[in-house]
Amino acid sequence: MQKSAFIVGPQTAQMLQLGHPWVIADRYTRQWPKAPAGQIIQLADETGRQLATALLDPDDRVVARVLDFSPMDLTPDWIQGRVRQALDLRRRHLDLGDTSAWRLINGEGDFLPGLTVDCYGDYLMIQLFSRAWRPHLPMLVTVLQKLLEPAGIYEKFRPQQTRSLADRSKKMSRLLCGRAVAGRLTVRENGLNLLVDLEEGLNTGLFGDQRENRRDLMKRAAGARVLNLFAYTGAFSVAAAAAGAVKVTSVDASVAYLDWARDNFAANRLNPKRHEFLAGDCRQVLQELRRGGRGFDLIIMDPPSFSTVGKSRFTTSGGTAELVAEAMPLLEDGGLLITSSNHQKVDLADYLKELRRGALAAGGSLKVIGNFGQAGDYPYPVTFPEGRYLKYLVSVKGCSPGTHF
C-alpha cells in the first residue's frame, strides 16, 4: 500500500520522538492532503525527516495513530505478529486461572492503537475507537480466527459521544463470523460466574479492567456489611458476597441493571433475598440510609464517567468530593472506603484532592492503604501516560486530624 508523507509541527514531532502514539489535530494537520480514514501514512517533520507510520482518521480529534516508528506495511503477517505478542504477554505474565473474560488487545498498550479485543469465553468482541480500522477489519478477523479459533467474533464501534447511547436495550454490536450468542453468556472471573451481553448496549455488563481489584476486594469483604454504589450489574457485589460479606447493599439508578445483578447472584448460588438492591440516585439513597441510621463496614463507589451516564450530573471533578462527604457518615470508624475513577483526564494527585475535600467536609480522615489501577491485560506504554486511566484507592476511615492522638 502506497504511503504519503504528512508533515507534523515541531511539538508533535517532539512527542513522536518521545514515543507518544497520537497526532492531535492542529494547524499543521489541517494542511494535510485529503485522504480517507484508514489510509497508511508516513509522518515527517518540517525538514522531511521520517518519524513514524500511522493510520489516518481525518475527522477525529486524534487524526493519526502510530502503528510503528519505522516504515512498515499493514499486512496480515504484521497484524499476526502484534496479536502473538499480546497473547505471549498475557500467557507469560498474568494470572488468568479460572477466568474466561479478559482483554487480548488493549489498543495503544499492545501497539494496535484505536482498537480493543476482549475474550468472553469462546467469543471475541472487537471494539473500534477509530474509523481508521474499518477498512482493515476483515484482515484482523482472519488473523483472530487463525490464532484463537473462536466460536464467534462480534464488532462494536465506540463513538466519542456516548451520553445519547445510555439506553441499554439498543443493539450496538454485529456478528462478523461464527455463531451468535443466544441471550446472555456466562463467563468466569476469579472463579465466579458473571453474565455478559455481547449484542445489546454500549457495554457488555462486565468491566474487566477491575478484575484484579475485585480479587483484592474478596480478601477484605468477609464478615462485612458492604454498600456498593453505582453497582451496575453487581460484579463487585457478587465478589463481596461470595467472599463472605454478611450483607451487600447494591445501589444503582437502573432497575434493569439491578435485576441483572440479582441474576449474577443467582448464577453463583448466592440468594439475592439475603442481600439488598436499591434503585435510585446514589446521593439521594445515601441520604435515606443516613436518616435510617444505617452503618457499613465497607463502602465501594465506582461511578461511570460523566459521558456515559445520560442525564446524570455526576462528574469526577467535584462529584467525587460530594459523594465521599455523604458516604463517610455511614462508614464505621476503621471501615474501608473504596473509591474508583476511570476518568482519563483526572490524574491521581487531583483525585486525591477530591477525596481530601470530601473527608474534611465530613469531619473525618482517610488513610490510603491501597493504590491500584487496571488489570494487567490492560497494559500501557510508559510513553503513553493516558493509558493509565483507572484509579482505585482503598482507604481507612479515621477521625478528623487533631481530634485524637
Secondary structure, DSSP 8 states (H G I E B T S, - for coil): ---EEEE--HHHHHHHHTT--EEE--TTGGGS----TT-EEEEE-TT--EEEEEEE-TTSSEEEEEEESS-----HHHHHHHHHHHHHHHHHH---TT--EEEEEEGGGGT-TTEEEEEETTEEEEEESSGGGGGGHHHHHHHHHHHH--SEEEEEE--S--GGG--TTSB-EEEEEE----S-EEEEETTEEEEE-SSBSSS-S--GGGHHHHHHHHTT-TT-EEEEES-TT-HHHHHHHHTT-SEEEEEES-HHHHHHHHHHHHHTT--GGGSEEEES-HHHHHHHHHHTT--EEEEEE----GGGSTT----HHHHHHHHHHHHGGGEEEEEEEEEEE--TTS-HHHHHHHHHHHHHHTTEEEEEEEEE-S-TTS---TT-GGG---EEEEEEEEE-TTS--
